[in-house]
Amino acid sequence: HLAGSGWALFMDCDMLVRIDLKHLFDLADPRKAVMVVKHHHEPPEGEKMDGQAQTRYARKNWSSVCLFNCDHPANRALTVDLINTVPGRDLHRFCWLDDELIGELPPAWNYLVGHTKGVDDPKIVHFTDGVPSMAGYEHCEFAAEWRGELMRWAA
């Protein structure tokens, strides 16, 4: 099961964090085993980032930003054996958890570029289709801000 105690954050690598993540941890609900943005994301079939196949599955993109409650008893079922034996899509949909143990974060905490609507001030911008350094995504939402942060970090 998950080692340690407290809360652990997992995020995909294709993200731009625009706020101190302390504010995300402030939303953690100790009654929940995991906290996620519950997207209703059904992308078209085809290709996504870097020529990868776009697949559909239940709870698509829920696991791309998640706070894990390492102390929650339900997460004891997340063992190395489970991780090594079930398909990845089942892990992405939190197959070891009952629905009521999956807490909901506001959509601003996992804003899907080109897909999320109705969010004025995203906290975490997720370039799920492709990052601004990839052909075809150079001018997507938040591309200029992403490039600015890249230059700041490279300096």
C-alpha positions as CSV (number, residue, x, y, z in Angstrom):
1,H,0.0,0.0,0.0
2,L,1.0,3.7,-0.1
3,A,4.0,4.3,2.1
4,G,4.0,7.2,4.6
5,S,1.2,9.2,6.0
6,G,-0.5,12.5,5.2
7,W,-1.4,13.6,1.7
8,A,0.6,13.0,-1.5
9,L,0.2,14.8,-4.7
10,F,0.5,13.2,-8.2
11,M,0.5,15.3,-11.4
12,D,1.1,14.5,-15.0
13,C,4.3,16.1,-16.4
14,D,2.5,18.3,-19.0
15,M,1.2,21.0,-16.6
16,L,1.7,24.6,-15.7
17,V,1.1,25.3,-12.0
18,R,0.0,28.9,-11.6
19,I,-0.5,29.2,-7.8
20,D,1.1,27.9,-4.6
21,L,0.1,24.3,-4.2
22,K,-0.5,24.8,-0.5
23,H,-3.9,26.0,-1.6
24,L,-4.6,22.6,-3.2
25,F,-3.7,20.8,-0.1
26,D,-6.0,23.1,1.9
27,L,-8.9,21.4,0.0
28,A,-8.0,17.9,1.2
29,D,-11.0,16.1,2.8
30,P,-9.8,13.5,5.3
31,R,-13.0,11.4,4.7
32,K,-11.8,10.8,1.1
33,A,-9.2,8.3,-0.2
34,V,-8.3,10.5,-3.1
35,M,-9.3,14.0,-4.4
36,V,-9.6,14.7,-8.1
37,V,-11.2,17.0,-10.7
38,K,-14.1,14.8,-12.0
39,H,-13.9,15.6,-15.7
40,H,-16.5,14.5,-18.2
41,H,-13.8,14.2,-20.8
42,E,-14.5,12.2,-23.9
43,P,-11.9,13.2,-26.5
44,P,-12.3,12.1,-30.1
45,E,-10.5,8.9,-31.1
46,G,-7.2,9.4,-32.9
47,E,-3.9,10.7,-31.8
48,K,-2.8,13.0,-29.0
49,M,0.5,14.3,-27.7
50,D,3.5,13.1,-29.6
51,G,1.6,10.6,-31.8
52,Q,0.2,8.6,-28.9
53,A,-3.2,6.9,-29.4
54,Q,-6.1,8.7,-27.7
55,T,-8.2,6.3,-25.8
56,R,-11.5,6.6,-23.9
57,Y,-12.1,5.1,-20.5
58,A,-14.2,5.8,-17.5
59,R,-13.0,8.8,-15.4
60,K,-10.7,10.0,-18.2
61,N,-8.1,12.5,-16.8
62,W,-9.3,12.2,-13.2
63,S,-5.9,10.7,-12.2
64,S,-3.8,13.4,-14.0
65,V,-4.0,15.5,-10.8
66,C,-4.8,13.7,-7.6
67,L,-4.3,14.1,-3.9
68,F,-3.9,10.7,-2.2
69,N,-4.8,10.3,1.4
70,C,-2.0,8.0,2.4
71,D,-3.7,7.3,5.8
72,H,-7.1,6.3,4.3
73,P,-7.8,2.6,5.0
74,A,-9.3,2.1,1.5
75,N,-5.9,2.8,-0.1
76,R,-4.4,-0.2,1.6
77,A,-5.8,-2.1,-1.4
78,L,-3.4,-0.2,-3.7
79,T,-0.6,-2.8,-3.5
80,V,2.3,-3.5,-5.7
81,D,0.5,-6.7,-6.8
82,L,-2.6,-4.8,-7.8
83,I,-0.5,-2.2,-9.7
84,N,1.4,-5.0,-11.6
85,T,-1.7,-7.1,-12.5
86,V,-4.6,-4.8,-13.5
87,P,-4.7,-2.8,-16.7
88,G,-3.6,0.8,-16.5
89,R,-7.0,2.1,-17.4
90,D,-8.4,0.4,-14.3
91,L,-5.8,2.1,-12.1
92,H,-6.6,5.5,-13.8
93,R,-10.2,5.0,-12.8
94,F,-9.4,4.1,-9.2
95,C,-10.7,0.6,-9.4
96,W,-9.9,-0.1,-5.8
97,L,-12.2,2.6,-4.5
98,D,-15.9,3.0,-4.0
99,D,-17.3,6.1,-5.7
100,E,-18.1,7.9,-2.4
101,L,-14.4,7.7,-1.5
102,I,-13.3,9.8,-4.5
103,G,-13.5,13.5,-3.5
104,E,-14.1,16.3,-5.9
105,L,-11.8,19.3,-6.6
106,P,-12.9,22.4,-8.5
107,P,-12.2,22.3,-12.2
108,A,-9.6,25.1,-11.9
109,W,-7.2,22.5,-10.3
110,N,-6.9,20.5,-13.6
111,Y,-7.8,22.8,-16.4
112,L,-7.7,20.8,-19.7
113,V,-6.5,23.1,-22.4
114,G,-8.9,23.2,-25.3
115,H,-11.5,21.1,-23.3
116,T,-12.4,22.8,-20.0
117,K,-15.1,25.5,-20.2
118,G,-16.3,28.0,-17.7
119,V,-13.1,28.5,-15.7
120,D,-11.8,32.0,-15.6
121,D,-8.6,31.5,-13.5
122,P,-7.1,28.0,-13.8
123,K,-4.8,27.1,-11.0
124,I,-3.2,24.1,-12.8
125,V,-3.2,24.2,-16.6
126,H,-3.0,20.7,-18.2
127,F,-1.7,20.5,-21.8
128,T,-3.3,17.1,-22.2
129,D,-3.2,17.2,-26.0
130,G,0.2,18.6,-26.5
131,V,2.6,21.1,-24.8
132,P,3.4,24.4,-26.5
133,S,6.8,23.2,-27.7
134,M,5.2,20.6,-29.9
135,A,4.1,21.2,-33.5
136,G,0.5,22.2,-33.7
137,Y,0.3,23.4,-30.1
138,E,2.5,26.5,-30.3
139,H,-0.4,28.9,-29.9
140,C,-2.8,27.0,-27.6
141,E,-4.2,28.6,-24.5
142,F,-1.5,29.6,-22.0
143,A,1.3,28.9,-24.4
144,A,2.9,32.3,-23.9
145,E,2.8,31.9,-20.1
146,W,4.2,28.4,-20.4
147,R,7.1,29.7,-22.6
148,G,7.7,32.5,-20.1
149,E,8.0,30.1,-17.2
150,L,10.3,27.9,-19.3
151,M,12.6,30.8,-20.0
152,R,12.5,31.8,-16.3
153,W,13.5,28.3,-15.2
154,A,16.2,28.1,-17.9
155,A,17.8,31.4,-16.9
